[in-house]
Amino acid sequence: MAEELERQTGWTVRFSPSIRQDQLVQLARTLLGPALTGNPSIHLQDRQLAVEAEPGSDWEAIQRQFQGTTGYRLTLKRKEGGAGSASASAEDGGTAALPPAGRQPMEVNRAQQEVKLWQREIAASRRSAAATGKRWSS
């Protein structure tokens, strides 16, 4: 396909190894419909999308279609108080970082925002230290 596009347009065509995350989530929403009950979590390193859903009898067919279309696995998120998640089952060799007993982890998007805030604060502290001639240390 890339060669044909290059031939027709004269432009070099390269495909990005990244994925359109919005399209990944949209496909899950389309396939699951009202069974999708929460916001999906994308695990790029594991090539999977974890969802909160009430899977029906067609769950396995939906998983196969999702993986066949995207190359990503569709898994269920671990429910609060549950023993584990489909994405971290012993069957597929997965592991999960779990919070200490009695604590819930921060939602991933919120955690990423928090990390960005810390990065800005650290950068500001370094600039301030450099402006005053002090040495910054973490």
C-alpha positions in Angstrom: 0.0 0.0 0.0 2.8 2.4 0.9 4.5 1.8 -2.4 1.3 2.5 -4.3 0.7 5.8 -2.4 4.3 6.8 -3.0 4.0 6.0 -6.7 0.7 8.0 -7.0 1.7 11.0 -4.9 5.5 11.2 -5.1 5.6 11.4 -1.3 7.5 8.9 0.9 5.0 7.1 3.1 6.0 5.7 6.5 3.6 4.1 9.0 3.9 5.1 12.6 4.5 2.3 15.1 2.2 4.2 17.6 -1.5 3.7 17.8 -4.4 6.1 17.7 -5.5 5.8 21.3 -8.8 7.5 20.7 -9.6 5.0 18.0 -8.7 2.1 20.2 -11.1 3.3 22.9 -13.8 4.1 20.3 -13.7 0.6 18.9 -14.1 -0.8 22.4 -17.1 1.5 23.0 -18.6 0.4 19.6 -18.1 -3.3 20.3 -19.2 -3.3 23.9 -22.0 -0.7 23.7 -23.8 -0.2 27.1 -21.8 -3.2 28.6 -18.9 -0.7 28.9 -19.3 0.8 32.3 -16.2 2.9 32.9 -13.3 4.5 31.2 -10.8 2.1 29.6 -7.1 2.1 30.5 -4.6 1.7 27.7 -1.5 -0.4 28.5 0.8 0.3 25.6 3.7 -1.7 26.9 1.4 -4.8 27.1 -0.6 -4.0 24.0 -3.9 -4.2 25.8 -6.9 -2.2 26.6 -8.4 -2.9 30.1 -12.1 -2.1 30.4 -14.8 -2.0 33.1 -17.6 -4.0 31.6 -20.4 -6.4 32.2 -19.4 -9.0 29.6 -22.1 -11.0 27.9 -22.0 -14.3 26.3 -20.3 -12.8 23.2 -17.3 -11.5 25.3 -14.8 -13.9 23.7 -16.0 -13.1 20.2 -15.6 -9.4 21.0 -12.1 -10.0 22.3 -11.1 -11.8 19.2 -12.6 -9.1 16.9 -10.9 -6.4 18.9 -7.5 -8.1 18.8 -7.9 -9.0 15.1 -8.6 -5.4 14.3 -6.1 -3.6 16.5 -3.5 -6.1 17.5 -4.3 -5.2 21.1 -5.9 -7.5 23.7 -9.2 -6.5 25.3 -9.2 -7.4 29.0 -11.3 -6.7 32.1 -10.1 -4.4 34.8 -9.7 -5.8 38.3 -12.8 -5.0 40.3 -12.5 -3.4 43.7 -12.0 -6.1 46.3 -11.4 -8.7 43.6 -8.6 -11.2 43.6 -7.0 -9.9 40.4 -7.7 -8.9 36.8 -7.8 -10.6 33.5 -4.9 -8.5 32.4 -2.8 -9.8 35.3 -3.8 -13.4 35.3 -1.4 -16.2 36.0 -2.5 -17.8 32.7 -0.8 -15.2 30.5 2.1 -14.6 32.8 1.1 -11.0 33.6 1.9 -9.2 36.7 0.2 -6.2 38.3 1.4 -3.5 40.6 -1.1 -3.4 43.4 -1.6 -0.7 46.0 -1.0 -1.5 49.7 -3.9 -3.3 51.3 -6.9 -1.0 51.9 -5.8 1.7 49.4 -7.0 2.3 45.9 -4.5 3.4 43.2 -4.9 6.9 41.7 -6.6 6.8 38.3 -3.9 6.6 35.6 -4.7 9.9 33.9 -4.8 11.7 37.2 -1.5 10.1 38.1 0.1 11.3 34.9 -1.2 14.8 35.6 0.4 14.6 39.0 3.7 13.5 37.6 3.7 16.4 35.1 3.0 18.8 38.0 6.0 17.4 39.9 8.2 17.7 36.8 7.2 21.4 36.5 7.9 22.0 40.2 11.3 20.3 40.1 12.3 22.2 36.9 11.2 25.5 38.6 13.3 24.6 41.7 16.3 23.9 39.5 16.0 27.2 37.6 15.6 29.0 40.9 18.7 27.4 42.4 20.7 28.1 39.2 19.6 31.7 39.2 20.9 32.2 42.8 24.0 30.2 42.2 23.0 27.4 44.6 23.4 23.8 43.8 20.1 21.9 43.4 19.8 18.4 44.7 16.9 16.0 44.8 
